[in-house]
Amino acid sequence: MRPKEYPELFFDEIPKLYEARSKVLLTSLVQVHEQLQRLPRKFCRMYTTKPLASQLLQYLRSRQADVSDQDFQVVEEGKPFHLRLSDGKRLDVMLCSGSYLGHSLVLLIRRPQGGPLLYFYSAVRLDNFGRLLGNFIFNSWIAQNTEKLFINLSSVNRPFEHVDFDKLAAYIEEYRKEHKSLVLVELPLFGYEELVWRLGHTKLHGQIRLLGDFAEIYTCLSTDLKRFERGDYETKVHICAALDWSTMVSRADRVAPLPLEALHWTPQPTRMHLRQLCSLLRPQYINGIMPYQSPGNLLPVPSFLQCFRATFSPPNKTTNASLGKESQQANVGGQTTAYRVIRAKRFKFVDDEDDSSNTE
């Protein structure tokens, strides 16, 4: 997406056409494969942290793209840096990680003189929220308030479902026993590294083999692979990128593909993650992120998130207008009119009793 106030900035979107003034700020690579089905001839300047830069460079080189280290401006996670725009203006920018592997980032932008954040951008789930809150600079920036919060609403209408990774590992083990074969988990190339890391910290420790392109991409985030395949453990699970496993798995190996939906985990933020972020920041405005190649129809921000806006005022259900409308509705109809006529006749009957003295 591109903020309309600063059109030379691109958030998680790599332009097809090169412009010297364009600046790409990358917080996640979840949509990179979809965006780069056709590679640009020349890449705009890309700003991101070392783990994401290493992943993207590895991916682009595997596709013989014309890209080099000079196309990246590698910044330190959790440390502010200055961004100079083409009109001479400057912005302070910071990329902070909310994941255990350091690849799910949030983007903060403010003016150099300080003050409230102009933008807070978060496109993926933040499973390690404590990592953000443990950053002193992050806390000092959000303490100055936030003008615009951009969040991913793609899963906002789905019920929240907590994922117990120990139970997920037990389910995978039962699935393996039922099919009497290795379990094959095919994942998108980017975005699911945190899930794999979590599975490596369950009873499947030492029994997972990472294959092919997925293994190369994962090692860009962490070279500690002790949690995965070990010589003294039986391999029970193969994990690879979708459409990449056929050349890596031996034909002699019987594998049982596990549907992606059975994992109950996606890199999109859940309702709980969104509530957590909105309640922490309490921004002036909350906006949805326009998905890549979207027809232009954004999901509306639901009321359970809008209520965290600093300028939010709940509607008053007992306003004079509503009371007037209710009274009008109550007075409409023949029954009400007839009721008043009956009461009027009853009072006339009482008056007739007082006339008895005059008849004598």
C-alpha positions in Angstrom: 0.0 0.0 0.0 1.0 3.6 -0.4 0.1 6.4 2.1 -1.6 9.2 0.2 0.4 11.8 2.1 3.7 10.3 1.0 3.1 8.5 -2.4 6.8 7.7 -2.8 6.6 5.3 0.1 5.5 1.7 -0.5 4.5 -0.6 2.4 5.1 -4.3 1.7 4.6 -3.7 -2.1 7.4 -4.0 -4.6 6.7 -1.8 -7.7 6.9 -3.3 -11.1 8.4 0.0 -12.5 11.5 1.5 -11.2 11.5 5.1 -9.9 14.6 6.5 -8.2 12.6 8.3 -5.6 10.5 5.2 -4.6 11.2 3.6 -1.2 9.9 0.2 -0.3 9.5 -0.6 3.4 9.2 -4.4 4.0 7.6 -5.8 7.2 6.7 -9.2 5.8 7.2 -11.4 2.7 3.9 -13.2 2.9 2.7 -11.7 -0.5 6.0 -11.6 -2.3 5.5 -14.7 -4.4 2.1 -13.4 -5.6 3.5 -9.9 -6.2 6.6 -11.0 -8.1 5.1 -13.5 -10.6 6.6 -11.1 -13.1 10.0 -9.8 -12.0 10.9 -6.1 -12.3 13.8 -5.2 -14.6 15.2 -3.1 -11.8 14.3 -3.0 -8.1 13.5 0.1 -6.2 15.4 0.8 -3.0 14.1 -1.7 -0.3 14.4 -1.0 3.5 14.1 -3.9 5.9 16.0 -5.9 8.5 18.7 -8.4 7.8 16.6 -11.6 8.2 14.0 -10.4 5.7 16.6 -9.0 3.3 18.4 -12.4 3.4 15.2 -14.3 2.7 14.2 -12.1 -0.2 17.6 -12.0 -1.7 17.8 -15.8 -1.6 14.4 -16.1 -3.2 15.1 -13.6 -6.0 18.5 -15.1 -6.8 16.8 -18.6 -7.1 14.7 -17.0 -9.8 17.7 -15.4 -11.6 16.4 -11.9 -10.9 18.7 -8.9 -11.5 19.2 -8.0 -7.8 22.1 -7.4 -5.5 22.9 -6.4 -2.0 23.0 -2.7 -3.1 19.3 -2.8 -3.7 18.7 -3.2 0.0 19.1 -0.8 2.8 19.5 -3.1 5.8 18.4 -1.5 9.1 18.7 -2.7 12.6 15.5 -4.0 14.2 14.1 -1.8 16.9 16.4 1.1 16.1 15.1 4.3 14.5 16.6 5.6 11.2 16.1 8.7 9.1 14.4 8.6 5.7 14.9 11.5 3.4 12.2 12.2 0.8 12.6 13.6 -2.6 11.2 17.0 -1.6 13.8 17.3 1.2 11.6 16.4 4.1 12.7 13.8 6.6 10.9 11.2 8.5 11.9 9.0 11.4 11.2 5.3 10.8 11.5 2.2 12.9 10.9 -1.5 12.2 10.2 -3.7 15.2 9.7 -7.4 15.4 6.8 -9.1 17.1 7.9 -12.7 16.5 10.4 -15.2 17.9 12.3 -15.4 14.6 12.4 -11.7 14.0 10.6 -11.8 10.6 7.2 -10.4 11.5 7.6 -6.7 11.7 5.6 -3.6 12.5 6.4 -0.2 10.9 6.4 3.1 12.9 6.8 6.5 11.2 6.9 9.9 12.8 8.3 13.4 12.3 12.0 14.0 13.2 11.0 16.5 16.0 9.0 13.8 17.7 5.3 14.0 18.5 2.6 11.4 17.7 3.2 8.6 15.2 2.0 9.5 11.7 1.6 5.8 10.9 1.6 2.5 12.6 1.5 -0.3 10.1 1.0 -4.0 11.0 0.2 -6.6 8.3 0.9 -10.0 10.1 0.2 -11.6 13.4 2.4 -10.8 16.3 2.9 -14.0 18.4 5.6 -12.5 20.5 4.0 -9.2 21.6 6.3 -9.1 24.7 9.3 -8.6 22.4 7.7 -5.3 21.3 6.8 -4.2 24.8 10.3 -5.0 26.0 11.7 -2.3 23.6 12.2 1.0 25.4 12.3 3.0 22.2 9.1 1.4 21.0 7.3 2.3 24.2 8.5 5.9 24.1 7.3 6.3 20.5 3.8 4.9 21.1 3.4 6.9 24.3 3.2 10.0 22.1 -0.1 8.8 20.6 -0.8 7.5 17.1 -2.7 9.3 14.3 -3.3 6.4 11.8 -3.2 2.7 12.5 -3.2 0.4 9.4 -4.1 -3.3 10.2 -4.8 -6.4 8.2 -8.5 -7.2 8.4 -8.5 -10.3 6.3 -9.3 -12.6 9.2 -11.3 -10.2 11.4 -14.6 -11.9 10.9 -13.3 -15.4 11.7 -13.9 -16.7 15.3 -10.7 -16.7 17.4 -9.3 -20.2 17.8 -6.4 -20.7 20.2 -3.7 -23.0 18.8 -2.2 -25.4 21.4 1.0 -26.6 19.6 1.4 -29.6 21.9 -2.0 -30.8 20.9 -1.2 -30.0 17.3 1.9 -32.2 17.6 -0.1 -35.0 19.1 -2.6 -34.7 16.3 0.2 -35.0 13.7 1.5 -38.1 15.5 -1.9 -39.7 15.4 -2.2 -38.8 11.8 1.1 -40.5 11.1 0.1 -43.7 12.9 -3.3 -43.8 11.2 -1.7 -43.6 7.7 1.4 -45.6 8.7 3.7 -43.3 6.8 5.6 -40.0 7.0 3.5 -36.9 7.3 4.1 -34.3 4.6 3.3 -30.7 5.4 3.3 -28.4 2.4 3.5 -24.7 3.3 3.7 -21.5 1.5 7.3 -20.4 1.1 6.9 -17.3 3.3 4.9 -16.6 6.5 4.7 -20.0 8.2 8.3 -20.1 9.7 6.9 -19.2 13.1 4.6 -22.3 13.0 7.5 -24.5 12.1 9.6 -23.0 14.9 6.8 -23.7 17.4 6.4 -27.3 16.3 10.2 -27.8 16.8 9.5 -27.0 20.5 7.0 -29.8 21.0 7.2 -33.6 21.3 8.2 -33.5 17.5 11.6 -32.1 18.6 14.3 -33.8 16.4 11.7 -35.6 14.2 11.1 -32.9 11.6 13.0 -32.6 8.3 13.0 -29.3 6.4 13.3 -29.8 2.6 14.3 -27.9 -0.5 13.5 -24.2 -0.9 11.7 -24.0 2.5 14.8 -25.2 4.3 17.0 -22.6 2.6 14.5 -19.8 3.3 14.2 -20.9 7.0 17.9 -20.9 7.6 18.0 -17.2 6.6 16.1 -16.6 9.9 17.8 -19.1 12.1 20.8 -21.4 11.7 19.9 -23.3 14.9 18.4 -26.4 13.4 18.9 -28.7 16.4 15.2 -28.6 17.0 14.6 -30.4 13.8 16.1 -33.5 12.2 18.6 -35.4 14.4 20.5 -38.6 13.7 19.3 -40.3 16.9 15.6 -39.5 16.3 13.2 -41.1 13.8 12.0 -38.6 11.2 8.2 -38.4 11.2 7.4 -35.2 9.5 8.6 -33.6 6.2 8.0 -29.9 5.7 8.5 -28.3 2.3 7.2 -25.5 0.2 4.1 -26.2 -1.8 4.9 -27.8 -5.3 8.5 -28.3 -4.3 8.4 -31.7 -2.5 8.3 -34.1 -5.5 12.0 -33.8 -6.3 13.1 -33.8 -2.7 11.2 -36.8 -1.2 12.4 -40.2 -2.2 9.9 -42.2 -4.2 10.4 -45.1 -1.8 9.1 -42.9 1.1 5.4 -43.2 1.6 4.0 -39.8 2.6 0.6 -38.8 3.9 -0.1 -35.1 3.0 -1.6 -33.1 5.8 -4.1 -30.5 4.7 -3.0 -26.9 5.5 -6.3 -26.2 7.1 -5.6 -29.0 9.7 -2.9 -26.8 11.3 -5.4 -24.0 12.3 -2.7 -21.4 11.9 -2.1 -18.6 9.4 0.2 -15.6 9.4 -2.8 -13.2 9.3 -3.6 -11.5 12.6 -6.6 -12.9 14.5 -9.3 -10.9 16.2 -7.4 -11.3 19.5 -4.2 -9.9 18.0 -6.1 -6.9 16.5 -7.9 -6.1 19.7 -4.6 -6.3 21.5 -2.9 -3.9 19.2 -5.8 -1.4 19.0 -6.2 -1.3 22.8 -2.5 -0.6 23.2 -2.3 2.2 20.7 -5.7 3.8 20.9 -5.1 5.7 17.6 -7.1 8.6 16.1 -8.0 6.5 13.1 -8.1 2.8 12.3 -7.8 1.8 8.6 -7.7 -1.6 6.9 -4.8 -2.5 4.6 -5.7 -2.8 1.0 -4.7 -6.3 -0.1 -2.5 -6.8 -3.2 -4.5 -6.5 -6.4 -7.7 -5.9 -4.5 -10.7 -4.6 -6.5 -10.8 -1.7 -4.1 -13.4 -3.0 -1.6 -12.0 -2.8 1.9 -13.6 -4.6 4.8 -15.1 -2.1 7.3 -13.4 -1.8 10.6 -15.7 -3.6 13.1 -17.1 -1.8 16.1 -15.2 -4.0 18.5 -12.0 -2.3 17.2 -13.4 1.1 16.5 -14.2 1.5 20.2 -10.5 1.8 20.9 -10.1 4.9 18.9 -9.1 8.0 20.9 -11.8 10.0 19.3 -14.5 7.3 19.6 -17.8 8.4 21.2 -20.4 5.7 21.7 -23.9 6.5 20.3 -26.4 7.7 22.9 -29.5 5.4 22.7 -31.7 7.9 24.7 -31.3 11.0 22.5 -34.2 13.3 22.1 -34.5 12.4 18.4 -34.9 8.7 19.2 -37.4 9.5 22.0 -39.4 11.7 19.6 -39.5 9.0 17.0 -40.6 6.4 19.5 -43.4 8.6 20.7 -44.6 9.3 17.2 -44.7 5.5 16.5 -46.7 5.0 19.7 -49.3 7.5 18.8 -49.9 6.2 15.3 -52.9 3.9 14.7 -56.7 3.9 15.3 -56.4 2.0 18.6 -54.7 4.8 20.4 -57.3 7.4 19.1 -60.2 5.1 20.2 -58.7 4.8 23.7 -58.7 8.5 24.2 -62.3 8.8 23.1 -63.4 6.2 25.6 -61.7 8.0 28.4 -63.4 11.3 27.4 -66.9 9.7 27.5 -66.2 8.3 31.0 -65.5 11.7 32.4 -68.7 13.1 30.9 -70.6 10.3 32.7 -69.3 11.6 36.0 -70.5 15.1 35.2 -74.0 13.8 34.6 -74.2 12.6 38.2 -73.6 16.1 39.5 -76.8 17.3 37.6 -79.2 15.2 39.8 -79.9 18.1 42.1 -81.2 20.3 39.3 -83.8 17.7 38.3 -85.5 18.0 41.8 
